[in-house]
Amino acid sequence: MPVVANAIKFGTDGWRGVIGEEFTFERLALVAPVAAKVLYDTYYSTVGSRTIIVGYDRRFMAEDFARAVADAVTAVGFDVLLSESFAPTPAFSWAAKELNALGALVITASHNPGAYLGLKVKGYFGGSVPPEFTKEIEALLPQGVPTAATPGKLDKFDPWPSYTTGLQGKVDIAKIREAIASGKLTVFADVMHGAAAGGLARLLGDQVKEINSNRDPLFGGGAPEPLPKYLSQLFEVIKTHRETNQSGLTVGLVFDGDCDRIAAVDQEANFLSSQILIPILIDHLTLRRGFTGEIIKTVSGSDLIPRVAALHNLSLFETPVGYKYIADRMLVSQVLLGGEESGGIGYGSHIPERDALLSALYVLEAIVESGRDLSEYYSDLQQQTGFNSAYDRIDLPLASMEVRTRLLQQLQTQPLTEIAGKAVIDCQTIDGYKFRLADKSWLMIRFSGTEPVLRLYCEAATIEEVHKTLDWARQWAE
């Protein structure tokens, strides 16, 4: 019986660990067949298939780990379609649904630093499996690898063509291409050395200006996460471009390591998180595409999101952090858009999966059809709703998981009644601790499920108030 099995835990979207320590070929060869078995036991009666999609991103030895998954899964009797190349995680979710597979096993650590790799499990419906599914995998791990009298077969496939064709059909691709070709719009794409590389070029042509497109498993010494601290090169590129090209609109699009999260940069080189993009997308898809349905936001989402939803008479549903909670809701409700503050945005007209390339296309369509820079568009929405705010988030590394436990116990036993000189009027605990303050601002304290990191989120009337509150939270934690 494997001794290490009980240490394997799934976080908000998959199992991740440091390569060579938590994440090894031996442990992956245990987890993958068990995950395949749970996919079969859960979904076979619905799908009638024994096929598993196996894909990977551009991390260190990702293709080798993917091959190990394919071998381990075929050994226990399942058929495998193994990707011929890296691709975005949403492309493998798309393939699972398009090819009538039980699901997909994707080798990726998403936005984590280069030392990490991981495994995401996707269902036949094209989205993340629910929490009870990964709990079942964890519960079965001590029993070891299932057995089969006959091995399955292994074939390879190209995940890109069907996926990109599907995306192109969801926007006015000709209008976007024409705007780029005519110089009305200049598009920069920072793919952060990840799986988005070449994606926009496949969709829009080679006039998209891509940076950080080489494979670098160390991600330039940072992490492939769409946050300002990792985007200095993109900021400089856009500033330089605007100094010499004053005509037309300019936008930078940022993709995380496995291309399921997005951020943007406006033509003045200001960073725009999904807290800004989600309200714009709701407005664009409602006004110009005639979409309707529920808006889903996570508890860490901006207060502007429900206001824009109300502007268009759309209902709102709130979930814990983690896109799988949004995906669960998408399976039972008519949804227009579901989004999380970390950059994951998905659409009811697509698979129930966050998809950064589709979001990028919708953002570009919004710019082209409105004729406005993204920050100008956002400012207009603030004026329409009468709500102005600023937002920021910091990830605070902790010394150890023991420190994490101590801080969590402190929040449970010594509730905060005042933060940065402001009275706490409410505390929401569906995921972490979200404190509503007397001046209508909020601070959220949440612990990473995969690493010793404290995530601090704040929205307030001004960026100065945001940073004052975040500084207070940092000092409290330290």
N, C-alpha and C positions, 0 to 999 in steps of 0.2 A: 504494500500500500504506500503511495507516494507521501513522503513526510511534508513536502513543500505545499501540498495542495491547499490547505486551509489558509495559507498566506496570500493566495491569489484573490484579490477583491476588485470588483468592477466599480468604477466611479460614475460620474454623471453621463458619460458616453464612452464606455469601453473600459478595458483593462490596460493599464500603462505601467511601465517600470523602466528602470535604468538598464540599458543594454549590457548583458554580461553579468548582471547581478540579479535583479528581479525578473528581467525579460531575457529568457534563454531559449535555445532550440528545444531543450528537454521539457521545459515547462509549457512551451507553446504546443508541443506534440501531445501534451495531456489536455490542454484547454480546448484546442480546435476540434478534436473528435467529439468531446462532450458537448460543445456548442452545436455541432452538426446534429447530434442526437436530439438535443432539446428542440432545435428547429424542426426536425422530422416529427417528433412526438407532438409538437404544438400545432404544426401547420400542414402536415401531409394530407390530412383528410380534406383540407381546403384546396390545396394546390395539386395534389396527385403527382408530385415530382420528387425525385431523389437527387436533384442537381443543386450544387452549392457553387456560387460565384466566389472566386478568390482574387482579391486585388491588393494594390500596394501604392504607397507614395514614393518620395525620392530620398528617404532617410537612409542612414548607414545600413547596408546589407538588406534593405527592405525586400528586394526581389528574392533574396535567398531565404528569408523567413517566410515569404509567401509560398515559395516552392515547398518548404517544409510543411506548411499548413496543407497544401494540396496533397502531398504524399500521405500525411497522417490521416486526412479525411477520406481519401480513396481507399486506404488500407482497411478502414472499418465499413466499407461497402457503399459509399456515396460516390456519385459521379461529380466531377469537378470541371468547371470552366475557369481556367487560370488566365489572368490577363497577360497579354504580350508586352505590356509596357505600364509605366506609372500612369495614373489618371486621378482626377478628383474623386474623393469619396462619393459625392453625389452621382457620379457616373456609374459606380458599382451598385448603388441603390437603384438607379434607373434600370440597370441591366437585370437586377433581380426580378423586377416587375415585368420588364419587357420580354424576358426570356423564360418566364414562368418557372423560376427557380424557387427553392425553399427559402433562400435568403442569400446573404453575402457575408463573407468574413474578410475584413479589410485590415491590412497591416499598415498602421499609421499611429502617430502620437500627436496628430493634429497640430496644436500651437505650442506644445511643450518644447523645452530646449533640446539641443541635438543629442544629448546623452540618453534621451528616452526613445522607446518605441512602444507600440501597443497593438491592441486588437479591438476593432469595432465590429459589432454584430448587428446586421440588418435583416429585417424580415422580408417576406415575399412581396409585401405591399409597397416596398421601396422606402422604408424609413427605419429608424432605430427601434429595436425591440424594447418593450416596457421593462421597468425595474424588476417585476416579479419573474421575468424571463432570466435575467442575469443572476438573480438570487437562486434560481433553479440550477443554473450552471455551477455556481459555487457549492451548492448542496451536494451535487453529484460528483464533484472532483475527487473526494476521498475514495470513491469506488474504483477509480482508475479508468483506463481507456476501454470503451466498449469493444466487443469483438464482432466479427462477421465472417461467414463461411466463404464468401466470394468478394474480392475487392471490386471497387468501382472503376470507372474509366476516367482518364484525364485528357481533356482537350484544351486548346488555347483559343483565345478570342481577342479581338481588338475592341476595347470599350468605347472608343471615341466617336465613330461615325454615327451610330444610332442616337447617342446622347446629344451631340452637337446639332444634328438635324432636328431633334425634338425641341431643343432650346430655340433654334432659329424660327420655328413656327409659332412661337409665343409672343414675338414682338414684330414691329415693322422694321425688319432687318434692312430693307432697301433704303429706308429713310435715314437710318443711322449711318449706313455705309456712305450714302451720298453726302451727308454732313461732314464726315471725316475726309472724304475725297476732295471736297470743294474747299476745305480749309475753314469751314464754319465751326468745326469742333476738332480739337486736338486731344487725343486720349493717351495718357501714360498709364502703364500697368506695372505695379511692383508686385511680382509674384513671390518674393521673399525666398527664392531658391526652391520653391515647393512645386506641388502637383498642378498648379494653375498654369505652369509654363507652357506657352504656345496655345493656350485655350482661347483667348480673345482673337488671336490671329486666325485660328480655325473658323471662328464665328464671323469675324468682320474683315479679314484680310490683313496683309502684312504692314499696313500703315499705322497700326497700333504700335506705340513706342514702349517696348517692354524693357524693364530693368531687373537686375538680380535674377536673371533667367538661367544662369548656370547651376549645375548641381553642386551644392555645398552642404554636406551633412552637419556642419558646425554652424550654419546659418550666420556666417560673418561674425561669430562670437556672441550672437544674441539669441533670439528665438523667433520663429516664424509666426509672430502674433501681430495683428494689425493695430499696433499702439504707437503713439508719436515717438517714443524713445528709440524705436527701431527704424524710423523712416527719414532720417536726416538726408540721405541721398535723394529720395523722391522730392523732398521739400526744395532742395537746391536745384534739381533739374527743372522743376516747375517755375521757380523764381527766375532762373536763367532764361527759360523759354519766354516768359511773359515780358522780360526786359527787351527782347528782340522781336517779339510778335504780339502786337497790341490788338490786332483784329481777331475776331472769332472768340469762341469760348474754349476754355481749357479745363480738363478734369484729370485727376489722378485716382486710380482705383487700386485698392490694396487687398491682397488675398492671403489667407493664412496657409499653413503648411500643407493641408489636404484640401484646400479650396472649398470649405463649407462656411467660412466666415469672411465678411467683407467690411471694409471701411473706405473712406474717400478723402480726397484732398481737393479743396476748391482752387480757383485760378489765382488766388492770392496766397496760396500755400498754407491755408488753414486746415487743420485736421478735422474731419467730420466722422464721428462714430456712428454706429447704427442708431443711437438715440436720436440723431438728426435725420438719418436716411429713412427710418421707418415712417415717421410722419409724412415725409415727402412721397414715399412710395404709396402710402394709403391714399393720399390726395390724388396722385397721378392715376393710379389704377381705378379709382372711383370715378373721377371726372372724365378721363380720356378713354378708358377701356370699358367703362360701364360695369366693372366688377362689383359684386356685393357679397355680403357674408360677415361672419364674426371676425373680430380682431382679437388675436391672442397675444398677450404680453406676459413676460416673466415679472416676478415681484421686483426685480432690479431695473425695470424699464422706466423711462421718463414719464412724468406726469403730463407731458404734452400729447402723448399717444392717446389716452382716453379722450382728450379734448378734441383732437382731430377726428377720432372715431365719432364722437357726438356731433361734430360739424356735418358729417355725412350720414347721420342717423344709423350708425352701425353699432351693434352690441359688442361688449368687451368681456373677455374671459381672462383671468389671471392665474398663472401657474408658478410652481417653484422654478428655480434656475435649472436649466438642462433641456436641450431641445427634445428629448424623448417625451417629456411631458406635453410639449406642444404637439408632437406627432400623434400622441395618444388622442388628444382632443380632435385633431384633424380627421381621425378615422371615424368619429361619431357625430361630427357637426359640420355644417356648411361653413367653411372658413374662407375669408378673403386672403388674410395674411397672418402669419405668426412669426414673432421675432423676439430675440433676446439681446440684451445690451452688449454682449461680447461679440456681436457681428453675425450671428446666425439668423437668417431670415428665410422663411419658406412660404409657399403659396398653395391655396386650395385647388388651383387649376393645374398643379404640378404634382409630383410625388410628395408624400408627407415627410419631407426632408429639407433641411436648410441647404441652400444652393447658391454659392457666391457668384458663379458665372451667370445664372439667370438673374440674380439681383443686379449684377453689373449691367446687363442688357436693359433691364427696366429703368435703372438710374440713367443710362444714356438716352433712352427713349424719353424720359421725363425732361431731360435737359434740352433735347432736340425739339420736342413738341411745345415746350413752354418758352423756349428761347432765353432761359434764365440760368445764371450761375447757381450752383446748389445753395450757397449761403444766402443769396438773394431770395431764392424760393423758400428757404426755411424761415427767413425773416418775415416774409409775407404771411406764412402760416401762424407765426407768433402774433402778428398784428390781428389776424382774423379771429383768433381764439382769445386774445387778450391775456396771453400767458407768456411771460418771458422768464427764461431760466438759463442756468449754466450747469454743466455736469462734468464730473471727472471721477476717475477710479484709480486706485493704486493697489498693487500687489505687494504685500509686505512679507518677505521671507522670514520664517521663524527658525529658531535654532534647532528644533527637533519636533517630532510628533508629540513628545511629552509636553512641550510648551503649548502646543495646540490644545491638548487635553486640559491643561491648567486654565487657559484663557476661556475655554468653553464652559468649564465648571464655574468660573467666576461670573460669567454672564447669567448662568442658571441660578446661582445662589445669591448674587449681589446685583439685582437689576439696576440699570442706569436710570437715574431720574433727571439728570441734567447733562447736556453735552455742549461744550464750547460756550458755556454761559447761557444756554437756551434750555427751557424746560422741555422734558419729554412728555408729549401728550398721548402717545399711543405706541405700542410695539407689536409688530406683525412677525410671526414666527413660522410661516409656512416653509421658509428656507432661510436659515440664518436668523439674524435679528435686524429688522428694519424699524428704525426709530423715527417717528414723526415728531417734529419739533414745533415749538410755539409759533415760529415765524413762517410755517408751512413748508420749510425745507425738510429734507430727510437724509439720514445716514444709515447705511446698511453695512453690517459686519457679517461676513460669511467666510467659512473655512473651506479651502480646497479639499476635494475628496480624494485626490491622488498624490498630493505632495504637501510638505509643511509650509504652507503659504496662507496668509490671511488676506482676504480680498475686502477692500474698503471702497464703498460707493457713496457718492453724495450728489444731490441736486439741490441748488439754492438759487436765490435771485441773481447773484453775481458770481463770477469766477473767484473773486476774492473771498467771498463767504464760503464757497466750496472748499477752497484750499485751507482756510482757517479751520473748518470742521474736520477735514482730513488730517491736518497736522495734529489736532487734538486727539483724534482716534489713533494716530501713529504713536503719540506719546503715551496714551492709555495702554496700548498693546506692549510697548517696550518697558 
